[in-house]
Amino acid sequence: MIILVLNCGSSSLKYQLLDMKNDEVYDLLAKGLVERIGMDMGAIKHQATGKEKYQAEMVFADHTVAVKAVVDALLNKEYGVLSTLEDIEAVGHRVLLGGSEIVCSKLVDDYVESVIEKYADLGPLHNPANLRGIRAVKAVLPDVPQVAVFDTAFHQTMPAYSYIYALPYEYYEKYSIRKYGFHGTSHRYVSAKGAKFAGLDLAHSKIITCHLGNGSSIAAVENGKCVDTSMGLTPLDGLEMGTRCGSIDPAVVTYIMQKEGKTPAEMDALMNKKSGLLGLGGVSSDMRDTSAAAEAGNPRAKLALKKLTHDIIKYIGSYAAEMNGVDLIIFTGGIGENNARLRRRIAENLTFLGVDFDFEANDHKADEMLLTTPQSKVKMAVIATNEELVIAQDTMHIALSCQE
């Protein structure tokens, strides 16, 4: 089954085209990116497997125009991979927030669209864009089934005492204010892949997954189900990130607003776009730039890195306590997969758990690698995430079930 996977942002559209034979056997036919949708001039970057890369600048008035450009690129005789529009059998969408109403991937219908729209105020940069992508596909490929795969779905197995906030209960009832968690597709993929790689039975395992990138979150996965995660009502909570502050005393928000005269929107921008590595380190939101500055002696960059390391260690320790043990700790995401120094610093503080770190293995790079010695009581591993594959798998199963 040929499936188009879309990840729509407010002004961008990432895509992959996969030919799914089954869950494990598939071919990546093409991938690409449309940027600056709705701006004066946009760009498309398209790469079909085994062919020359195609790039072009053009105006993308909206997501419908962008989806049409993607389809045209896939059908192009020179750099495309499809012979006809009918070759696309289903479309899978990454959707940020489905609230507590949607606990698994769903065939897109009026109800699913209404839920995406309902939670748009909690995911203002993502949910409206996700919905625009769905409606764009409906316009360009009206007869093709669409599946929404929600970032929050994997975390809906959290018990109430884990996801609830100790606010007056009426705010949960009125506004659905609770922890939702994000990066669920990644946590789901690497926990299952990591358990298999490490020789564990996922159904009888305790795993901590660390998705570390420009946005970062950690999840406690017990017997294959999420029981806790670091992100909350929105992706702002938890770890220090590229531009997000992570967990802070809530009183800091009102205190700065009173002192600086900031509006709620300005305070939201400060915490989401001006904080984290960028705000604390003062160099960049990029881990590579901050690391280089720290190695050159920049004290604020050093502090930002130590803060991140401290936060990760704290979450791992707390989740190990919450599950009464841990069998496997997984690193994934751009930072988790590539920053050996950070992994080492974390592991050096986890000897109390029984982590016997393999320093030599840690210096290598691979999509899947074990970071601990055979005698280690707790295993650590790098598992490269593949959210697009999970979206394609779910889309395939749901689309096939509709044909039965």
HURA-V342804 format. One record per pair of residues at least 24 apart in sequence whose ideal C-beta (glycine too) atoms are under 10 Angstrom apart, sorted by the first residue. I is the first residue (numbers start at 1). GAP is how many residues later the second one is. D is the distance in whole Angstrom. If there is no record, write none. Layout:
BEGIN
i gap d
I GAP D
I GAP D
END
This chain:
BEGIN
i gap d
1 25 9
1 87 10
1 88 5
1 89 7
1 391 9
1 394 8
1 395 5
1 396 10
1 398 7
1 399 7
1 402 10
2 25 9
2 27 7
2 72 10
2 79 9
2 80 8
2 84 10
2 85 5
2 86 6
2 87 5
2 88 8
2 390 10
2 394 10
3 26 10
3 85 8
3 86 7
3 87 5
3 88 7
3 89 6
3 141 10
3 142 10
3 144 9
3 385 10
3 388 8
3 389 5
3 390 9
3 391 10
3 392 5
3 393 6
3 396 8
4 25 10
4 26 9
4 63 9
4 66 8
4 67 8
4 70 8
4 78 10
4 83 10
4 84 5
4 85 9
4 86 8
4 87 5
4 88 7
4 89 10
4 133 8
4 137 8
4 140 8
4 142 10
4 388 9
4 391 9
5 26 9
5 85 10
5 86 8
5 87 5
5 88 8
5 89 8
5 142 10
5 144 9
5 382 9
5 383 5
5 384 9
5 385 9
5 386 5
5 387 5
5 390 7
6 28 10
6 57 9
6 60 10
6 61 8
6 64 8
6 85 6
6 86 7
6 87 5
6 88 7
6 124 9
6 127 5
6 128 9
6 130 9
6 131 7
6 140 9
6 382 10
6 385 9
7 26 9
7 85 10
7 86 8
7 87 4
7 88 9
7 119 10
7 122 9
7 123 9
7 126 8
7 142 10
7 380 8
7 381 8
7 384 8
8 26 9
8 29 9
8 55 6
8 58 8
8 59 9
8 85 7
8 86 8
8 87 9
8 118 8
8 120 9
8 121 5
8 122 6
8 123 9
8 124 6
8 125 3
8 126 8
8 128 8
8 129 10
9 24 10
9 25 10
9 26 9
9 28 8
9 54 10
9 85 10
9 116 7
9 117 7
9 120 5
9 121 9
9 123 10
9 124 9
10 27 8
10 28 8
10 53 10
10 114 9
10 115 5
10 116 8
10 118 7
10 119 5
10 120 10
10 122 9
11 24 7
11 25 6
11 26 5
11 27 6
11 28 7
11 31 8
11 49 9
11 52 9
11 55 9
11 114 10
11 118 8
12 24 8
12 25 6
12 30 9
12 48 10
12 51 10
12 54 9
12 117 8
13 24 7
13 29 10
13 31 9
13 47 8
13 50 7
13 53 5
13 54 7
13 56 9
13 57 7
13 116 9
13 119 9
13 120 7
13 123 9
14 31 10
14 80 9
14 374 9
15 29 10
15 31 9
15 51 9
15 52 9
15 55 6
15 56 10
15 58 9
15 59 9
15 76 9
15 118 10
15 373 9
16 76 9
16 370 10
16 371 10
16 372 5
16 373 9
16 375 9
16 376 8
17 31 8
17 32 9
17 53 9
17 56 10
17 57 6
17 63 10
17 64 7
17 65 8
17 70 9
17 71 8
17 371 10
17 375 9
18 74 9
18 370 7
18 371 7
18 373 9
18 374 5
18 375 9
18 377 9
18 378 9
19 62 9
19 68 9
19 70 10
19 373 9
20 69 9
20 70 9
20 369 9
20 372 6
20 373 7
20 375 8
20 376 5
20 377 10
20 379 10
20 380 10
21 375 10
22 371 9
22 374 8
23 366 9
23 367 10
23 369 9
23 370 5
23 371 10
23 373 8
23 374 8
24 365 10
24 369 9
26 363 7
26 366 7
26 367 9
26 370 9
27 54 10
28 360 9
28 361 9
28 364 10
29 45 8
29 51 9
29 52 5
29 53 8
29 58 10
30 24 10
30 40 9
30 43 8
30 44 6
30 49 9
30 50 8
30 51 5
30 52 9
31 357 8
32 37 10
32 38 7
32 41 7
32 42 9
33 37 10
34 24 9
34 26 6
34 29 9
34 31 9
34 32 4
34 33 9
34 35 6
34 36 7
34 39 9
35 25 9
35 31 9
36 24 7
36 30 10
37 24 8
37 25 7
37 26 6
37 27 10
37 28 8
37 29 5
37 30 10
37 32 10
37 92 9
37 95 9
37 99 10
38 24 6
38 25 8
38 27 9
38 28 9
38 94 10
42 24 8
42 27 9
44 25 6
44 26 8
44 28 9
44 29 7
45 28 10
46 24 8
46 26 10
46 27 4
46 28 8
46 30 8
46 33 6
46 34 8
46 35 10
47 26 10
47 32 8
48 25 8
48 26 8
48 28 9
48 30 9
48 31 6
48 32 6
48 33 5
48 34 10
49 32 7
50 31 9
51 25 10
51 27 8
51 28 5
51 29 8
51 30 8
52 26 8
52 27 6
53 26 8
54 24 8
54 25 4
54 26 9
55 24 10
62 70 7
62 73 10
62 74 7
62 77 10
63 66 7
63 67 10
63 68 9
63 69 4
63 70 5
63 71 9
63 72 8
63 73 4
63 74 9
63 76 9
63 77 10
64 68 8
64 69 9
64 71 8
64 72 4
64 73 9
64 74 9
64 75 5
64 76 7
65 71 8
65 74 10
65 75 9
66 66 9
66 67 8
66 70 7
66 74 10
67 24 9
67 65 10
67 66 7
67 67 10
67 68 10
67 69 4
67 70 6
67 71 10
67 72 8
67 73 5
67 74 8
68 68 8
68 71 8
68 72 5
68 73 10
69 71 10
70 66 10
70 67 10
70 70 9
71 66 9
71 69 6
71 70 7
72 68 10
85 55 9
85 56 7
85 58 10
85 59 9
86 55 10
86 57 9
86 58 9
88 49 9
88 52 10
88 53 6
88 56 6
89 55 7
89 56 8
89 306 9
89 307 9
89 310 7
89 311 9
89 314 9
90 51 10
90 54 6
90 55 5
90 56 7
90 57 7
90 302 9
90 305 5
90 306 7
90 308 8
90 309 4
90 310 9
90 312 9
90 313 10
91 42 9
91 43 8
91 46 5
91 47 9
91 49 10
91 50 7
91 53 6
91 54 7
91 55 5
91 56 7
91 57 10
91 300 10
91 304 7
91 308 9
92 53 10
92 54 8
92 55 5
92 56 8
92 57 6
92 296 8
92 298 9
92 299 4
92 300 6
92 301 9
92 302 7
92 303 3
92 304 8
92 306 9
92 307 9
93 37 6
93 38 9
93 40 6
93 41 6
93 44 8
93 53 6
93 54 7
93 55 5
93 56 7
93 57 9
93 298 7
93 302 9
94 32 9
94 36 7
94 39 9
94 54 8
94 55 6
94 56 8
94 57 7
94 91 7
94 293 7
94 294 8
94 296 9
94 297 6
95 24 9
95 28 9
95 31 8
95 32 7
95 34 10
95 35 4
95 36 8
95 38 9
95 39 8
95 52 10
95 53 5
95 54 7
95 55 5
95 56 7
95 57 9
95 58 9
95 90 10
95 296 10
96 24 9
96 26 9
96 27 4
96 28 10
96 29 8
96 30 4
96 31 5
96 32 10
96 33 9
96 34 6
96 54 7
96 55 5
96 56 7
96 84 9
96 86 7
96 88 10
96 138 10
96 139 8
97 24 10
97 25 6
97 26 4
97 29 7
97 30 6
97 33 9
97 53 7
97 54 7
97 55 5
97 56 10
97 83 6
97 85 8
97 136 10
97 137 9
97 138 9
98 25 10
98 29 9
98 50 7
98 51 9
98 52 4
98 53 8
98 54 5
98 55 6
98 58 8
98 82 8
98 86 10
99 24 10
99 51 9
99 53 7
99 57 9
99 77 6
99 79 9
99 81 7
100 52 8
100 55 10
100 56 6
100 58 10
100 63 8
100 72 10
100 76 6
100 78 7
100 80 8
101 55 9
101 75 9
102 46 8
102 48 6
102 50 8
102 51 6
102 54 8
103 47 9
103 49 9
103 50 6
103 51 9
103 52 9
103 53 4
103 54 8
104 45 9
104 46 8
104 49 5
104 50 9
104 52 8
104 290 8
104 294 9
105 42 6
105 43 7
105 44 4
105 45 7
105 48 7
105 80 9
105 285 9
105 286 8
105 288 9
105 289 4
105 290 8
105 292 8
105 293 6
106 40 10
106 41 7
106 42 5
106 43 8
106 44 8
106 47 9
106 288 9
106 292 7
107 38 6
107 39 7
107 40 6
107 41 8
107 288 9
107 291 5
107 292 8
107 294 9
107 295 6
108 26 6
108 27 10
108 29 9
108 30 8
108 37 8
108 38 4
108 39 7
108 40 5
108 290 10
109 37 9
109 39 10
112 34 9
112 35 9
112 36 5
112 38 9
113 25 9
113 33 10
113 35 9
115 33 9
115 35 9
116 32 7
116 34 9
118 58 9
119 31 10
119 33 9
119 57 8
119 61 9
121 54 9
122 30 10
122 53 9
122 54 8
122 55 9
122 58 8
122 111 6
122 112 6
122 113 10
123 28 9
123 29 9
123 57 9
123 59 9
123 111 7
123 112 8
124 110 9
124 144 9
125 110 9
125 147 9
126 25 8
126 56 9
126 109 9
144 255 9
145 250 8
145 253 8
145 254 5
145 255 10
145 257 6
145 258 9
146 249 8
146 252 10
146 253 9
147 244 8
147 245 9
147 247 6
147 248 4
147 249 9
147 250 9
147 251 5
147 252 7
147 255 9
148 243 9
148 246 9
148 247 9
148 250 10
149 35 9
149 36 6
149 39 10
149 238 8
149 239 10
149 241 7
149 242 5
149 243 9
149 244 9
149 245 5
149 246 7
149 249 9
150 30 10
150 32 10
150 34 7
150 35 8
150 244 10
151 29 8
151 30 8
151 31 5
151 32 6
151 33 5
151 34 6
151 35 9
151 36 10
151 66 10
151 80 9
151 84 9
151 236 9
152 27 10
152 28 5
152 29 6
152 30 6
152 31 10
152 32 6
152 33 10
152 77 10
152 79 9
153 27 10
153 28 10
153 31 6
153 32 8
153 35 8
153 73 10
153 241 9
154 27 8
154 28 10
154 29 9
154 30 3
154 31 7
154 32 9
154 33 6
154 34 4
154 35 9
154 37 9
154 65 8
154 67 9
154 71 8
154 72 5
154 75 9
154 236 9
155 24 8
155 25 6
155 26 3
155 27 8
155 28 9
155 29 5
155 32 8
155 33 9
155 62 9
155 64 7
155 66 10
155 70 10
155 71 5
155 72 9
155 73 9
155 74 5
155 76 8
156 24 8
156 25 8
156 28 8
156 69 10
156 70 8
157 64 9
157 65 9
157 66 10
157 67 9
157 68 4
157 69 5
157 70 7
158 61 9
158 62 9
158 67 9
158 68 6
158 69 6
158 70 6
158 71 7
159 68 7
159 69 9
161 67 10
162 58 9
162 64 9
162 65 6
162 66 5
162 67 8
162 160 8
163 64 10
163 65 8
163 66 9
163 69 9
163 70 10
165 67 8
165 68 8
175 58 10
176 57 9
177 55 10
177 56 6
178 54 8
178 55 7
179 49 8
179 50 7
179 51 9
179 52 8
179 53 5
179 54 6
179 55 10
179 58 8
179 59 10
180 49 9
180 51 8
180 52 7
180 53 6
180 54 8
180 55 9
180 57 10
181 36 7
181 38 7
181 45 7
181 47 8
181 48 4
181 49 8
181 50 5
181 51 7
181 52 10
181 54 9
181 56 9
181 57 9
182 29 9
182 33 8
182 35 6
182 37 10
182 47 8
182 48 9
182 49 5
182 50 9
182 52 8
182 53 5
182 54 10
182 55 9
182 56 9
183 26 9
183 28 5
183 29 10
183 30 9
183 32 7
183 33 8
183 34 5
183 35 9
183 36 8
183 46 8
183 47 9
183 48 7
183 52 8
183 149 9
183 150 8
183 202 9
183 204 8
184 27 10
184 33 9
184 35 8
184 42 7
184 45 8
184 47 9
184 203 9
184 206 9
185 26 10
185 200 8
185 201 9
185 202 4
185 203 9
185 204 9
185 205 5
185 206 7
185 209 9
186 25 5
186 27 9
186 31 9
186 33 9
186 146 6
186 147 7
186 150 10
186 197 10
186 199 4
186 200 8
186 201 5
186 204 8
187 24 6
187 30 8
187 31 9
187 32 4
187 33 10
187 34 7
187 39 7
187 42 7
187 143 9
187 145 9
187 198 9
187 200 10
188 31 9
188 33 8
188 36 9
188 37 10
188 38 8
188 197 10
188 199 9
188 202 6
188 206 10
189 143 8
189 194 8
189 195 10
189 196 6
189 197 6
189 198 7
189 199 10
189 200 7
189 201 5
189 202 10
189 204 9
190 29 9
190 31 9
190 140 5
190 141 9
190 142 5
190 143 9
190 146 9
190 178 10
190 191 9
190 192 9
190 193 4
190 194 8
190 195 5
190 196 9
190 197 10
190 200 10
191 28 8
191 29 10
191 30 4
191 31 10
191 33 7
191 34 9
191 35 8
191 137 8
191 139 7
191 141 10
191 192 9
192 29 9
192 32 7
192 191 10
192 198 9
193 137 9
193 139 9
193 174 10
193 175 8
193 188 9
193 190 5
193 191 9
193 192 9
193 193 8
193 196 10
193 197 10
194 27 9
194 133 10
194 134 6
194 135 9
194 136 4
194 137 10
194 138 8
194 174 8
194 176 10
194 185 9
194 186 10
194 187 6
194 188 9
194 189 5
195 26 9
195 29 8
195 132 8
195 133 7
195 135 9
195 184 10
195 186 10
195 188 10
196 172 10
196 187 10
197 131 9
197 133 9
197 171 5
197 172 9
197 173 8
197 182 9
197 184 6
197 185 10
197 186 7
198 129 8
198 130 5
198 132 9
198 170 10
198 172 7
198 174 9
198 181 5
198 182 9
198 183 6
198 185 9
199 129 10
199 171 10
199 180 9
200 127 6
200 128 6
200 179 8
201 126 10
204 123 9
205 118 10
205 121 9
205 122 5
205 123 7
206 113 9
206 114 8
206 116 10
206 117 5
206 118 8
206 119 5
206 120 5
206 121 5
206 122 8
206 123 10
206 172 9
207 112 9
207 116 9
207 119 7
207 120 6
207 121 5
207 122 8
207 123 7
207 172 9
207 174 10
208 104 10
208 107 8
208 108 5
208 109 10
208 110 10
208 111 5
208 112 7
208 114 10
208 115 8
208 118 6
208 119 9
208 120 7
208 121 5
208 122 7
208 123 10
208 145 10
208 170 9
208 172 10
209 110 10
209 119 9
209 120 8
209 121 5
209 122 9
209 123 7
209 124 10
209 127 9
209 174 8
209 176 9
210 29 9
210 102 6
210 105 8
210 106 7
210 109 10
210 119 7
210 120 6
210 121 5
210 122 7
210 123 8
210 125 9
210 126 5
210 132 10
210 133 9
210 136 8
210 170 10
211 28 10
211 119 9
211 120 9
211 121 5
211 122 5
211 123 10
211 124 9
211 125 7
211 126 10
211 174 7
211 176 10
212 27 8
212 29 9
212 75 8
212 96 8
212 100 7
212 119 7
212 120 7
212 121 5
212 122 7
212 123 4
212 124 4
212 125 8
212 126 9
212 127 8
212 130 8
212 131 9
212 134 10
213 28 8
213 29 8
213 74 8
213 119 9
213 120 4
213 121 4
213 122 6
213 123 7
213 124 9
213 125 10
213 172 9
214 27 6
214 28 4
214 29 8
214 30 9
214 62 9
214 63 9
214 71 7
214 72 8
214 73 8
214 119 9
214 120 7
214 121 8
215 24 9
215 26 5
215 27 7
215 28 9
215 29 7
215 61 10
215 118 8
215 119 10
216 24 8
216 25 5
216 26 8
216 28 9
216 30 8
216 60 9
216 71 10
216 92 8
216 95 9
216 96 8
216 99 10
216 117 7
216 118 10
216 119 7
216 120 8
217 24 9
217 29 10
217 98 9
217 116 9
218 93 9
218 94 7
218 96 10
218 97 4
218 98 7
218 100 9
218 101 7
218 111 10
218 112 10
219 96 9
219 100 8
219 111 10
220 95 9
220 96 9
220 98 9
220 99 4
220 100 8
220 101 10
220 102 6
220 103 6
220 106 8
221 98 9
221 102 9
221 105 10
221 107 9
221 109 9
222 97 9
222 100 9
222 101 5
222 102 9
222 103 10
222 104 10
222 105 10
223 100 10
227 92 8
227 95 7
227 96 7
228 87 9
228 90 8
228 91 6
228 94 6
228 95 9
229 86 9
229 90 9
230 81 9
230 82 9
230 84 10
230 85 6
230 88 10
230 89 9
234 34 9
234 37 10
234 38 8
235 37 8
236 32 8
236 35 6
236 36 6
236 39 9
236 40 10
238 73 8
238 77 7
239 37 9
239 68 9
239 69 7
239 71 10
239 72 5
239 73 7
239 75 9
239 76 7
240 35 8
240 36 5
240 37 7
240 39 9
240 40 7
240 41 9
240 64 7
240 65 9
240 67 5
240 68 5
240 69 10
240 70 9
240 71 6
240 72 9
241 31 9
241 34 8
241 35 5
241 36 7
241 37 9
241 44 8
241 46 10
241 67 9
241 70 10
241 94 10
242 31 10
242 33 9
242 34 5
242 35 6
242 36 7
242 37 10
242 42 8
242 43 4
242 44 7
242 45 8
242 48 9
242 92 10
242 93 9
243 26 10
243 27 10
243 28 9
243 29 7
243 30 5
243 31 6
243 32 6
243 33 5
243 34 7
243 35 5
243 36 7
243 41 10
243 42 5
244 27 7
244 28 6
244 29 8
244 30 10
244 31 6
244 32 5
244 33 9
244 34 9
244 35 9
244 41 9
245 25 8
245 26 5
245 27 8
245 29 9
245 30 4
245 31 6
245 34 7
245 35 8
246 25 9
246 29 8
246 30 7
246 61 9
246 62 9
246 65 7
247 64 8
247 67 10
247 68 10
248 27 9
276 28 8
276 31 9
276 32 9
277 24 8
277 27 5
277 28 8
277 30 9
277 31 7
278 26 9
279 25 9
280 24 4
280 25 10
280 27 6
280 28 9
281 24 8
281 26 9
281 27 10
286 48 10
286 49 10
287 47 8
287 48 5
287 51 9
287 52 6
287 55 8
288 46 9
288 47 9
288 50 9
288 51 9
291 44 10
291 48 7
291 50 7
291 51 8
294 47 10
295 46 9
305 34 10
305 36 9
305 37 8
305 40 9
306 39 9
308 27 9
308 31 10
308 34 7
308 37 10
308 38 10
309 32 10
309 33 6
309 34 10
309 35 10
309 36 5
309 37 6
309 39 10
309 40 8
310 35 10
310 36 10
310 39 9
312 24 9
312 30 8
312 31 10
312 33 9
312 34 6
312 37 9
313 32 8
313 33 6
313 34 10
313 35 9
313 36 5
313 37 7
314 35 10
316 30 7
316 31 10
316 33 9
316 34 7
316 37 8
316 39 10
316 62 10
316 64 10
317 32 8
317 33 8
317 35 8
317 36 8
320 30 9
320 32 9
320 33 6
320 58 8
325 28 9
325 29 10
325 52 10
325 53 9
326 24 9
326 27 6
326 28 9
326 29 9
326 51 9
326 52 6
326 53 9
326 54 10
327 50 9
327 51 7
327 52 7
328 42 10
328 44 9
328 50 7
328 51 5
328 52 7
328 53 7
328 55 10
329 24 8
329 26 8
329 42 9
329 43 9
329 49 7
329 50 7
329 51 5
329 52 8
330 41 10
330 49 9
330 50 8
330 51 6
330 52 8
330 53 5
330 55 9
331 31 10
331 38 10
331 40 8
331 49 7
331 50 7
331 51 5
331 52 8
331 53 10
332 35 10
332 49 9
332 50 7
332 51 5
332 52 7
332 53 4
332 54 9
333 51 9
333 52 6
334 51 9
336 46 7
336 47 9
336 48 9
336 49 9
337 28 8
337 29 9
337 30 8
337 32 10
337 45 6
337 46 8
337 47 6
337 48 8
338 27 7
338 44 9
338 46 10
340 24 8
340 25 8
340 31 9
340 42 9
343 28 7
343 37 8
343 39 8
344 27 9
346 34 9
347 24 7
347 25 8
347 29 10
347 31 10
347 33 6
350 28 7
350 30 8
351 25 10
351 27 10
353 24 7
353 25 5
353 27 10
354 24 5
354 25 10
355 24 8
355 25 6
356 24 9
END
